[in-house]
């Protein structure tokens, strides 16, 4: 209706259905642009894909694949839309290409949906005989071009995307040993919900868990937001079953419905597959560790005067080792203010003032809207563990001049991680490009990397004479010893 507010449809997130009255104003002020609510640049769905070349896969090849799929023609597709989605990921340029309909990368010639290990083995065998290239596909959330097909000059073979989503069963659960055997196509949210019904958690919760898959986590060596407590995927996976060019690769042993865990017999399949990006074979299933649901789960947040104080605070938290909370994330001032703009209230700074005045009975002092940062914290464990962790969080906050902002802010900050990704698509509606990327940085190099990254982005923006000004924010999402 021309009003300058945004609203996320659906009911999936806490901010869904809520008028975000401050978001458009925030974007206009920070980027020095004007948003015309009626001036959409791109359609919401895919653009016209008719310019995509036809598949190179022959009718004879299609017939062979259909036969191994039990004559189920619905599980192979040469449609442009399916090929476009499976030949792209979730990087900014992927979304841009899909929405404009001008896809610059080569696409697979077909998409196949196997539904069991035997079909994967038959497909790999056929690919070897016919010189096809198979590219495993999980949730399609990658931002590293890992589902892009190589240029024909590099690899002229026909390309087939192997979508694993139909292989999503939990094959067995061993509650006594804390293990589960699961097919690789299951999404994170499906796996988490299944285990919660049994009273367990998988401990792995990457930002993309709603859409990404177990196989994708293994192939990309994924990290989760609660790695402080449960570790990353390499710490959670016990065994991996993979179909390679010569057949099934698996750690075979005589024990049923359990895992030998660690073995000192040399290189194991698990080590080879972690981070392999599908180069060694197609991951079909894995044995993973599971834990009983935590006795106590809660959130907290800490406001600190500036980013320097925030860094010193989370660095001290990282030294707590086993007493570290399950998740600690530090938002710099820009990202904190962006989070405030994503609230329903039109007064962004008012909520910050309310928190400060509630916790300290004097003038705001060192806390200002343009410097304050926020650490959001998640606790999981026994009641005693969480009690000790909360005490450490409070004491260190006091040391670094921070104040507790409460569990509501902490939980909102944690949940916002999943919703904030949709901001990029909102911005693209109005010709605003947005992207995120992450890297591992030692504490000694952290400030230098942040400053250099911002300088580079500002420099490129100026060299290219782009309109507006860049908005660059950062957050610390993982703490390592």
Secondary structure per residue as TSV (DSSP state, phi and psi in degrees):
chain	resnum	aa	ss	phi	psi
A	1	X	-	360.0	11.6
A	2	X	-	90.6	-8.5
A	3	X	-	-71.8	146.1
A	4	X	S	-94.5	70.8
A	5	X	-	-144.0	153.8
A	6	X	B	-109.6	155.7
A	7	X	-	-146.1	128.6
A	8	X	B	-86.2	124.5
A	9	X	-	-74.0	167.0
A	10	X	S	86.7	-167.0
A	11	X	S	-133.6	11.6
A	12	X	S	-67.3	-35.2
A	13	X	S	-118.4	162.5
A	14	X	T	-61.6	-30.8
A	15	X	T	-90.1	-0.8
A	16	X	B	-62.5	136.8
A	17	X	T	77.1	3.1
A	18	X	-	-102.3	127.5
A	19	X	-	-64.0	117.2
A	20	X	B	-91.4	81.5
A	21	X	T	-71.6	-18.7
A	22	X	T	-97.7	-7.6
A	23	X	H	-69.1	-50.3
A	24	X	H	-60.3	-42.3
A	25	X	H	-63.0	-42.0
A	26	X	H	-60.5	-47.5
A	27	X	H	-61.1	-43.6
A	28	X	H	-63.4	-42.6
A	29	X	H	-69.5	-44.1
A	30	X	H	-76.7	-33.9
A	31	X	H	-99.0	-4.6
A	32	X	T	55.8	49.8
A	33	X	-	-130.2	166.8
A	34	X	-	-116.7	126.7
A	35	X	-	-97.3	123.8
A	36	X	-	-97.8	108.5
A	37	X	T	-56.2	-25.2
A	38	X	T	-97.8	4.3
A	39	X	-	-107.8	57.0
A	40	X	-	-62.9	136.0
A	41	X	-	-86.6	-41.3
A	42	X	S	-124.4	153.7
A	43	X	-	-69.9	158.0
A	44	X	S	-69.8	-34.3
A	45	X	S	-95.1	-173.4
A	46	X	-	-61.3	149.7
A	47	X	-	-77.3	-170.0
A	48	X	-	-71.5	116.4
A	49	X	-	-98.8	12.0
A	50	X	T	-66.3	-18.2
A	51	X	T	-77.1	-10.3
A	52	X	S	-70.0	129.6
A	53	X	-	-60.7	154.0
A	54	X	-	-65.7	158.9
A	55	X	-	-65.4	144.6
A	56	X	-	-88.5	-4.4
A	57	X	-	-71.9	128.0
A	58	X	-	-74.6	160.0
A	59	X	H	-60.8	-34.0
A	60	X	H	-66.0	-42.1
A	61	X	H	-65.0	-41.2
A	62	X	H	-60.1	-43.5
A	63	X	H	-62.3	-38.9
A	64	X	H	-64.1	-42.8
A	65	X	H	-67.6	-41.9
A	66	X	H	-59.7	-38.6
A	67	X	H	-63.1	-43.1
A	68	X	H	-71.5	-18.9
A	69	X	T	-88.7	15.0
A	70	X	T	72.7	31.9
A	71	X	T	63.9	21.8
A	72	X	-	-89.9	93.8
A	73	X	G	-67.8	-17.1
A	74	X	G	-72.7	-11.9
A	75	X	G	-102.5	20.5
A	76	X	E	-141.3	138.6
A	77	X	E	-138.3	137.7
A	78	X	-	-112.6	8.6
A	79	X	-	-63.3	142.5
A	80	X	H	-60.3	-42.1
A	81	X	H	-62.8	-43.8
A	82	X	H	-65.3	-42.6
A	83	X	H	-66.2	-37.9
A	84	X	H	-65.0	-43.5
A	85	X	H	-68.6	-34.3
A	86	X	H	-85.3	-10.5
A	87	X	T	-102.0	8.5
A	88	X	-	-132.1	173.9
A	89	X	-	-128.2	-142.4
A	90	X	S	-116.5	18.1
A	91	X	S	-70.3	159.5
A	92	X	H	-53.6	-45.2
A	93	X	H	-67.5	-29.5
A	94	X	H	-64.3	-48.8
A	95	X	H	-64.0	-40.1
A	96	X	H	-61.0	-46.7
A	97	X	H	-61.6	-44.3
A	98	X	H	-63.9	-40.4
A	99	X	H	-78.1	-24.3
A	100	X	H	-89.0	-21.7
A	101	X	T	84.7	2.0
A	102	X	-	-109.2	87.0
A	103	X	-	-88.6	121.8
A	104	X	-	-87.2	-21.2
A	105	X	S	-91.3	158.7
A	106	X	B	-69.1	143.4
A	107	X	-	-110.6	156.7
A	108	X	-	-63.6	155.0
A	109	X	S	-81.5	-20.6
A	110	X	E	-159.2	159.6
A	111	X	E	-121.0	131.5
A	112	X	E	-123.8	139.5
A	113	X	-	-116.3	90.5
A	114	X	-	-72.2	156.4
A	115	X	-	-123.0	4.6
A	116	X	S	-160.0	168.4
A	117	X	H	-60.1	-39.0
A	118	X	H	-60.9	-40.5
A	119	X	H	-67.0	-36.8
A	120	X	H	-63.9	-43.9
A	121	X	H	-61.4	-43.3
A	122	X	H	-64.6	-38.6
A	123	X	H	-67.4	-43.1
A	124	X	H	-64.0	-39.5
A	125	X	H	-62.7	-44.0
A	126	X	H	-63.8	-39.9
A	127	X	H	-62.3	-39.0
A	128	X	H	-65.6	-40.1
A	129	X	H	-69.7	-36.0
A	130	X	H	-102.4	4.5
A	131	X	T	60.7	41.9
A	132	X	-	-92.1	156.5
A	133	X	E	-107.0	125.6
A	134	X	E	-102.9	133.2
A	135	X	E	-120.7	111.1
A	136	X	E	-63.5	144.3
A	137	X	E	-133.7	127.0
A	138	X	S	-103.5	-101.7
A	139	X	S	-97.9	-7.8
A	140	X	S	72.5	21.8
A	141	X	-	-93.2	3.2
A	142	X	-	-63.0	150.4
A	143	X	S	-122.9	23.0
A	144	X	S	-123.4	18.7
A	145	X	S	65.6	21.0
A	146	X	T	-70.6	-15.2
A	147	X	T	-102.3	2.5
A	148	X	-	-70.1	142.4
A	149	X	B	-84.6	141.5
A	150	X	-	-65.3	151.0
A	151	X	-	-56.4	146.0
A	152	X	T	-59.7	-29.2
A	153	X	T	-67.0	-26.3
A	154	X	T	-89.7	-42.3
A	155	X	-	-144.1	100.2
A	156	X	-	-80.5	-1.6
A	157	X	S	-63.8	157.9
A	158	X	-	-71.5	140.2
A	159	X	E	-107.4	133.1
A	160	X	E	-127.7	122.8
A	161	X	E	-84.7	129.0
A	162	X	E	-107.1	99.2
A	163	X	E	-83.0	123.0
A	164	X	-	-95.4	8.2
A	165	X	T	-63.4	-23.0
A	166	X	T	-79.4	-11.9
A	167	X	-	-98.8	81.2
A	168	X	-	-131.9	26.4
A	169	X	-	-88.3	146.9
A	170	X	E	-90.6	110.6
A	171	X	E	-78.8	-37.8
A	172	X	E	-162.1	159.3
A	173	X	E	-131.1	127.9
A	174	X	E	-110.1	96.3
A	175	X	T	-67.8	-34.4
A	176	X	T	-65.6	-43.2
A	177	X	T	-88.5	-6.5
A	178	X	T	67.5	49.4
A	179	X	E	-134.7	154.3
A	180	X	E	-142.8	142.1
A	181	X	E	-108.5	118.2
A	182	X	E	-133.6	142.2
A	183	X	E	-72.8	152.0
A	184	X	T	-74.3	-18.7
A	185	X	T	-84.9	-2.9
A	186	X	-	-67.8	137.5
A	187	X	B	-79.6	162.1
A	188	X	H	-59.1	-44.2
A	189	X	H	-67.4	-36.3
A	190	X	H	-64.6	-43.4
A	191	X	H	-67.4	-43.4
A	192	X	H	-62.4	-46.1
A	193	X	H	-65.2	-39.4
A	194	X	H	-62.0	-45.9
A	195	X	H	-70.5	-34.6
A	196	X	H	-63.5	-34.3
A	197	X	H	-64.4	-26.3
A	198	X	T	-92.2	-3.3
A	199	X	T	89.6	23.0
A	200	X	E	-128.7	165.1
A	201	X	E	-129.1	150.2
A	202	X	-	-89.5	-12.4
A	203	X	-	74.6	-0.3
A	204	X	-	-114.7	120.4
A	205	X	-	-142.4	75.4
A	206	X	-	-70.4	164.1
A	207	X	T	-55.2	-29.5
A	208	X	T	-96.7	15.4
A	209	X	T	-60.8	-21.9
A	210	X	T	-65.4	-27.9
A	211	X	T	-121.5	-31.8
A	212	X	-	-72.1	161.7
A	213	X	B	-118.3	164.0
A	214	X	H	-58.0	-46.0
A	215	X	H	-61.2	-39.9
A	216	X	H	-64.8	-39.1
A	217	X	H	-60.0	-43.2
A	218	X	H	-68.2	-45.3
A	219	X	H	-65.2	-27.4
A	220	X	H	-106.2	3.1
A	221	X	T	52.7	59.7
A	222	X	-	-73.0	156.4
A	223	X	-	-117.0	145.2
A	224	X	-	-112.6	163.0
A	225	X	T	-70.3	-19.7
A	226	X	T	-107.3	31.5
A	227	X	H	-65.8	-21.8
A	228	X	H	-56.9	-34.1
A	229	X	H	-98.3	-43.6
A	230	X	H	-105.7	-11.7
A	231	X	-	87.1	177.9
A	232	X	-	-91.4	-176.5
A	233	X	H	-61.0	-32.4
A	234	X	H	-66.8	-21.9
A	235	X	H	-88.0	-18.6
A	236	X	H	-95.1	-35.5
A	237	X	E	-77.9	133.7
A	238	X	E	-100.5	-46.4
A	239	X	E	-140.4	153.4
A	240	X	E	-132.1	133.9
A	241	X	E	-106.0	127.4
A	242	X	E	-133.2	137.3
A	243	X	E	-97.2	116.4
A	244	X	E	-110.0	-175.5
A	245	X	T	-62.1	-25.4
A	246	X	T	-103.6	9.8
A	247	X	E	121.0	-160.9
A	248	X	E	-80.8	129.8
A	249	X	E	-107.0	119.7
A	250	X	-	-155.8	155.8
A	251	X	-	-87.7	99.4
A	252	X	-	-88.5	135.7
A	253	X	-	-149.7	167.1
A	254	X	S	-83.6	-13.2
A	255	X	-	-77.4	137.3
A	256	X	S	-98.9	142.7
A	257	X	S	52.2	43.2
A	258	X	S	-157.7	-172.9
A	259	X	-	-139.4	146.3
A	260	X	-	-76.7	-11.5
A	261	X	-	67.8	-126.6
A	262	X	-	-76.2	141.5
A	263	X	-	-137.1	141.4
A	264	X	-	-105.2	36.0
A	265	X	S	-100.7	18.5
A	266	X	S	110.2	-161.2
A	267	X	-	-65.8	131.7
A	268	X	-	-109.9	164.7
A	269	X	H	-61.6	-40.2
A	270	X	H	-55.5	-47.6
A	271	X	H	-61.9	-37.2
A	272	X	H	-68.9	-36.5
A	273	X	H	-82.2	-27.9
A	274	X	T	-62.9	115.7
A	275	X	T	78.8	12.4
A	276	X	-	-78.0	-12.8
A	277	X	T	56.0	31.2
A	278	X	T	79.4	5.9
A	279	X	S	-74.6	-26.5
A	280	X	S	-99.0	-8.7
A	281	X	-	155.1	-177.2
A	282	X	E	-103.9	117.8
A	283	X	E	-71.6	122.6
A	284	X	E	-107.6	-24.8
A	285	X	E	-166.3	167.0
A	286	X	E	-156.6	150.6
A	287	X	E	-95.1	125.8
A	288	X	E	-123.4	157.5
A	289	X	E	-79.9	146.9
A	290	X	-	-132.9	155.0
A	291	X	E	-127.6	149.0
A	292	X	E	-59.6	145.0
A	293	X	-	-54.9	140.1
A	294	X	-	-62.3	141.5
A	295	X	S	-64.1	-35.9
A	296	X	E	-133.5	131.8
A	297	X	E	-136.5	127.9
A	298	X	E	-157.5	175.1
A	299	X	E	-130.2	160.5
A	300	X	E	-151.7	163.3
A	301	X	E	-143.3	149.9
A	302	X	E	-132.4	125.4
A	303	X	E	-92.3	135.9
A	304	X	E	-128.5	153.0
A	305	X	S	-60.9	-34.3
A	306	X	S	-158.9	175.2
A	307	X	H	-66.6	-35.2
A	308	X	H	-60.6	-45.6
A	309	X	H	-64.6	-37.7
A	310	X	H	-63.4	-42.3
A	311	X	H	-63.0	-44.3
A	312	X	H	-63.8	-36.3
A	313	X	H	-65.9	-51.9
A	314	X	H	-70.6	-27.2
A	315	X	H	-65.0	-40.5
A	316	X	H	-67.9	-36.1
A	317	X	H	-61.8	-36.7
A	318	X	H	-65.4	-21.7
A	319	X	T	-82.3	-3.6
A	320	X	T	-75.4	-11.8
A	321	X	G	53.3	-114.1
A	322	X	G	-64.5	-18.3
A	323	X	G	-91.7	2.6
A	324	X	S	-62.9	138.5
A	325	X	-	-60.6	159.1
A	326	X	S	-57.5	-37.7
A	327	X	E	-142.4	133.5
A	328	X	E	-133.9	124.0
A	329	X	E	-133.0	129.5
A	330	X	E	-107.0	121.6
A	331	X	E	-98.7	129.0
A	332	X	-	-71.6	176.3
A	333	X	H	-60.8	-41.6
A	334	X	H	-63.3	-43.9
A	335	X	H	-71.1	-33.2
A	336	X	H	-63.0	-44.2
A	337	X	H	-67.3	-35.5
A	338	X	H	-61.4	-42.1
A	339	X	H	-60.8	-38.7
A	340	X	H	-64.5	-34.4
A	341	X	H	-69.7	-18.9
A	342	X	T	-90.2	11.1
A	343	X	S	-93.1	161.5
A	344	X	S	-68.9	-26.6
A	345	X	S	-72.1	144.8
A	346	X	S	-80.3	-15.7
A	347	X	-	-100.1	101.0
A	348	X	H	-70.1	-45.7
A	349	X	H	-77.0	-20.6
A	350	X	H	-61.1	-42.2
A	351	X	H	-64.2	-36.2
A	352	X	H	-64.2	-44.0
A	353	X	H	-62.2	-40.2
A	354	X	H	-61.7	-41.8
A	355	X	H	-62.9	-46.1
A	356	X	H	-64.6	-47.4
A	357	X	H	-66.5	-28.3
A	358	X	H	-72.2	-31.1
A	359	X	H	-97.4	-25.0
A	360	X	-	-135.0	136.9
A	361	X	S	-96.3	40.1
A	362	X	S	-146.9	177.4
A	363	X	-	-55.1	146.3
A	364	X	-	-53.6	-36.1
A	365	X	T	62.9	-117.9
A	366	X	T	-70.8	-13.4
A	367	X	-	-88.2	119.9
A	368	X	-	-136.5	157.5
A	369	X	T	-58.9	-31.8
A	370	X	T	-93.7	7.3
A	371	X	T	-133.5	-25.9
A	372	X	-	-61.7	142.9
A	373	X	E	-125.7	166.3
A	374	X	E	-136.0	132.7
A	375	X	E	-104.9	123.5
A	376	X	E	-102.9	135.9
A	377	X	E	-131.1	137.4
A	378	X	E	-121.1	131.4
A	379	X	E	-110.0	138.7
A	380	X	E	-146.3	134.3
A	381	X	E	157.0	-162.3
A	382	X	-	-72.1	163.5
A	383	X	H	-58.8	-39.1
A	384	X	H	-67.2	-43.1
A	385	X	H	-59.8	-48.9
A	386	X	H	-64.1	-37.7
A	387	X	H	-61.5	-44.8
A	388	X	H	-65.9	-41.9
A	389	X	H	-62.7	-43.5
A	390	X	H	-62.7	-37.3
A	391	X	H	-62.8	-43.0
A	392	X	H	-65.1	-41.0
A	393	X	H	-61.1	-43.5
A	394	X	H	-65.4	-45.8
A	395	X	H	-64.8	-43.4
A	396	X	H	-68.9	-33.4
A	397	X	H	-60.8	-42.1
A	398	X	H	-64.0	-41.3
A	399	X	H	-59.9	-37.8
A	400	X	T	-100.2	16.2
A	401	X	T	74.1	25.3
A	402	X	-	-97.9	164.2
A	403	X	E	-130.0	145.1
A	404	X	E	-73.5	132.3
A	405	X	-	-105.2	-2.7
A	406	X	-	101.0	162.5
A	407	X	H	-70.4	-31.8
A	408	X	H	-62.3	-44.3
A	409	X	H	-65.9	-39.6
A	410	X	H	-62.4	-44.9
A	411	X	H	-68.8	-39.9
A	412	X	H	-61.0	-40.7
A	413	X	H	-65.6	-38.3
A	414	X	H	-67.4	-47.4
A	415	X	H	-66.9	-31.6
A	416	X	H	-63.0	-23.7
A	417	X	H	-53.6	-39.2
A	418	X	H	-79.2	-33.5
A	419	X	H	-83.5	-27.9
A	420	X	G	-65.9	-23.0
A	421	X	G	-62.3	-26.6
A	422	X	G	-73.8	-13.3
A	423	X	H	-58.8	-35.7
A	424	X	H	-60.1	-42.9
A	425	X	H	-68.9	-36.8
A	426	X	H	-61.1	-46.3
A	427	X	H	-65.2	-37.5
A	428	X	H	-62.7	-26.7
A	429	X	T	-54.7	-30.0
A	430	X	T	-115.9	29.6
A	431	X	T	65.8	29.0
A	432	X	-	-109.3	122.0
A	433	X	-	-89.6	136.3
A	434	X	-	-139.2	145.9
A	435	X	-	-154.8	156.2
A	436	X	-	-129.8	150.1
A	437	X	-	-151.2	158.2
A	438	X	-	-138.0	158.3
A	439	X	-	-155.7	163.2
A	440	X	-	-92.5	129.9
A	441	X	-	-134.3	130.4
A	442	X	-	-64.4	152.2
A	443	X	G	-54.3	-37.2
A	444	X	G	-67.7	-19.1
A	445	X	G	-111.6	-0.5
A	446	X	H	-61.2	-53.1
A	447	X	H	-61.1	-39.6
A	448	X	H	-63.9	-41.7
A	449	X	H	-65.3	-43.4
A	450	X	H	-61.6	-47.7
A	451	X	H	-64.7	-42.5
A	452	X	H	-66.8	-37.3
A	453	X	H	-63.7	-46.3
A	454	X	H	-63.4	-42.0
A	455	X	H	-59.8	-43.0
A	456	X	H	-63.9	-42.7
A	457	X	H	-65.7	-44.7
A	458	X	H	-62.7	-39.2
A	459	X	H	-64.9	-46.4
A	460	X	H	-63.9	-37.5
A	461	X	H	-61.4	-42.3
A	462	X	H	-69.9	-44.1
A	463	X	H	-60.0	-38.3
A	464	X	T	-85.8	-0.1
A	465	X	T	52.8	46.0
A	466	X	-	-81.2	152.4
A	467	X	S	-72.6	162.8
A	468	X	S	69.0	-162.0
A	469	X	-	-132.0	149.9
A	470	X	-	-70.0	150.0
A	471	X	-	-119.2	109.5
A	472	X	-	-120.5	117.1
A	473	X	-	-124.6	163.6
A	474	X	-	-143.3	162.2
A	475	X	E	-148.6	151.3
A	476	X	E	-97.8	118.7
A	477	X	-	-111.0	-17.3
A	478	X	-	-136.6	141.9
A	479	X	-	-117.9	128.0
A	480	X	-	-122.8	149.7
A	481	X	-	-65.1	360.0
